[in-house]
Amino acid sequence: MASGKKSRTSAPRQERLPRRLYESELLRLQTELVKLQEWVRAEGVRLVVVFEGRDAAGKGSTIKRVTERLNPRVARIAALPAPTERERTQWYFQRYVEQLPAAGEIVLFDRSWYNRAGVEHVMGFCTKEEYGRFLHQCPIFERMLVEDGILLRKYWFSVSDAVQEERFRARLEDPTRRWKLSPMDLESVTRWEAYSRAKDEMFVHTDIPEAPWNVVPSDDKRSARINMINDLLSAIPYREVTRPALELPQRPPSTGYERPPRDLQTYVPDHAAALGRGGGKSG
């Protein structure tokens, strides 16, 4: 990954959204997401949100902010591994159908059935016939979902090659994020234009009125998260659901319960206290 190389993308680089402004707006939007969640649950809505884009485009961090304050029993992330031998013999969309929401649920696909139009096609993991069949069937499949009442939103996170390279380098140098990099990710650097052509062809076939693609510029992750969440909220006609008033009851008087002696239980070491006394390991 040579540095100093001129970016192949012509769009100007996004200015970074100031942290204070970002955090205040994110909190406001997350509050609205909770309202959306309660509406989904109360009305029995089925909501599917598809996150796609290049490696290191910011999909995962955006999904994290979307779900951060939501009930995991309502909002679920679907991030499927590579198909098993048995799944490879099934209809391609079959294992994704199993992940679709029931009434009152939200499913966020961290990559989705579009793997076939991207990595599988570019890396040669599917045949030309399978690729062509996908481009033909995908719009039909998505129209079926929408016709059945599922709310479907699709987001493509668009990152420039220069910023992608910066993020790859940061992951290589950070031991807490190195797991995010795989040989497949690094291969995408040398196949940038092949992925670009695959994305363009995918849009031609699957950017349909019933389920259009929504492009999220993501060179600035803060702006990308804010823009994506705001768009999702703007696209769904949710309303605030009135919840029953709750009141904390008074604790009843004691009936004589006594806690067992501490030495009868095993406690974790008080590492936090050691830090306060300067006894922790310094980095």
NORQUI-V765984 format. One record per helix or strand. SS is the DSSP state (alpha for helix, beta for strand). FROM is the first residue (numbers start at 0). LEN is the number of residues. If there is no record, write none. Layout:
SS;FROM;LEN  SS;FROM;LEN
//
This chain:
alpha;18;25  beta;45;8  alpha;58;9  beta;74;4  alpha;84;4  alpha;93;4  beta;104;6  alpha;112;3  alpha;118;4  alpha;127;20  beta;150;8  alpha;160;13  alpha;177;3  alpha;182;8  alpha;191;15  beta;207;1  beta;210;1  beta;212;5  alpha;220;15  alpha;261;3  alpha;270;6
//
